[in-house]
Amino acid sequence: MYILGISAFYHDSAAAIIKDGEIIAAAQEERFSRKKHDAGFPSKAAAYCLKEAGISIDQLEAVVFYDKPLLKFERLLETYYAFAPKGFTSFLMAMPVWLNEKLFLKKMIRDELKKIQLYDKKKLKLLFPEHHLSHAASAFYPSPFEEAAIVTIDGVGEWATTTICKGKGKEIEILKQLNFPHSVGLLYSAFTYYLGFKVNSGEYKLMGLAPYGDPDAEQTKRFVSIIREKLVKIYEDGSIFLDQQYFNYSVGLRMVKDKKFETLFGLKRRSEEEELQQEHCNLALAIQQVTEEIVLKLAAHAKEITGSKNICLSGGVALNCVANGKLQNSNLFENIFIQPASGDAGGAVGSALAAHHIYFEKERIVSSAMDAMKGSYLGPCFSADEVESTIQQYKAVTTAFNNRNELYKTVAAHISEGNVVGWFQGRMEFGPRALGNRSIIADPRNPEMQKKLNLKIKYREGFRPFAPAVLAEDVQDYFELTTSSPYMLLVQPVKKTLQYPVPENYHHLSLNDKLYYQRSTLPAITHIDYSARVQTVHKETNEAFHDLITAFKQQTGCAVLINTSFNVRGEPVVCTPQEAYQCFMRTEMDYLVIENYLFSKQEQPEWKEKDDWKKNLQAD
């Protein structure tokens, strides 16, 4: 039984296909269209999934969309009615979109599938589970747990913004639900907007900026008090009430009422390119602390009403790996599983699995592996012929390695000498994180590497931290992490024995002075607060990346590499060999590896493309 899951029309559209409950393939549309956070129908991703499964549309048991558009329409109408006459402009803008796209969604899905290939419309079954059920299913069904509490936290689905479920076997039961407009995700996104970042993509920047705030500063404490006293009432069960007089997302075209926020915090909204000041960092820290408090209260309540020792997390807020780390350290649960594509893209996987187990009532077999996500390596891979075609296309100079161990030794040596390497192997990752198949890698011991990667390769803000990829068997030698973290979704401290002390006046230094102060023996991956967003690399799921880090360890004694996504600011992660070579030549990367081919920048033909492309780089 094959089922195709689809998420689309908000942000991060994606498609996924399962066979008898096994995830065969999944990918975001942006990787094919090259439009960051592409919200359109995932035609190319769906076509890839069908090709990977080796089937036609007529062989599908069902196509499943990740939410119920009519329920969303109901929420939209009721919200405008409740706030009328406010929001009339927003209402006029939203209605044509809803009438054209959302209310005629069945026809649109059928028409879009027809563009992929012809099929018998009479045989096609379309299903529409609720948004939060899709999220919950995406986390619980691939987890290694027979039963678990499931907490989903995001902006908003149809009505729900937070749900607590109990998963057992093939069943998922919704126990508690928080409804719009009261939303942890929208609260966090409001501050994302106010601090000058893009909503639905810049939230991780806000999370990365927060540690630059001074937790002991009176301003930070005042900001926390204002948020708790004026903006959000937090109840003991983790539910919240947002005072809508300060927010504009219900009926307006912006997240907050700028003047009211300015009066509250004594701080104007930051523009996108405005230099970051300490007050911005302190406000970022304040909302991060409040968010962590809410997440912990929600988890504690989930524990109370489910009695489970396991928890599964999903929804966009589950990508807040700092909060995840705090939850892990709370010891509320013995085991945690977080869906690696926790945002809307993951709804494609969840909707297909929900249909399989709930609609078709198929039994669930718990994976005997680490989990059923297969390391999240669910995207396309490319043959030797396709790689060689790219080499010929660009007249590239390359060295082919017949012995993979020699390749790993050579690349490890280049990394240890301070070089930056583009690393392209096997199947592309599903979700927002590069996990060693579409990665840029470098030496974490190099104190200049964070600056080089941010400014000369990624072309992004200098404060952005980088993640360490560490051999799973060696993780406790470097980090205060006692479990695996294969999807880079847990933040934990660097071991104290590896830390360097900072000066007493550290929190009074400028952001740039803090940024380039060496804080540990692994300075390039040690964030301002001594933390790191850890990826544990497992031989079972990524043998090539594991072998490379092993070779690096054998040469240097260090079992850690920097791992960042293979892209530049504002562009999706590379998918094809052609995109990898183009990104390599456009940036100051030193080497590129595509499968068993090694490219040296110095040996390549002159890259004749001008730097004009940089003018089109968009903010993340």
ABEGO torsion letter per residue (X at the ends): XBBBBBBBGABGBBBBBBBGGBBABBBBAAAAAGBBGBABBBAAAAAAAAAAAGBBAAABABBBBABBAAAAAAAAAAAAAAAOABGAAAAAAAAAAAAAAAAAAAAAAAAAAAAABBBBAAABBBBBBBAAAAAAAAAAAABABABBBBBBBBABBAABABBBBBBBEABBBBABBBBOABBAAAAAAAAAAAAGBBBGAAAAAAAAAAAABBAABAAAAAAAAAAAAAABBBBAAGBBBBBAAABAAAABABABBAAAAAAAAGBBBBBAABBBBAAAAAAAAAAAAAAAAAAAAAAAAAAAAAGBABBBBBEAAAABAAAAAAAAAAGABABBBBBABABAAAAAAAAAAAAAAAAAGBBBBBBABABAAGGGBABBBBBAAAAAAAAAAAGBBBBBBABAAAAAAAAAAAAAAGBBBBBBBEBBBBEABBAGABBBBBBAABAAAAAAAAAAAAGBBAABBBBBBBBAAAAAAABBBABBBAAGABBBBBBAAABBBBBAAAAABBAAAAAABBABABAAABBAAGBBBBBBBBAAABAAAAAAAAAAAAAAGBABBBBBBBBBBGBBBBABAAAAAAAAAABABABBBBEABBBBAAABBBBABBAAAAAABBBX
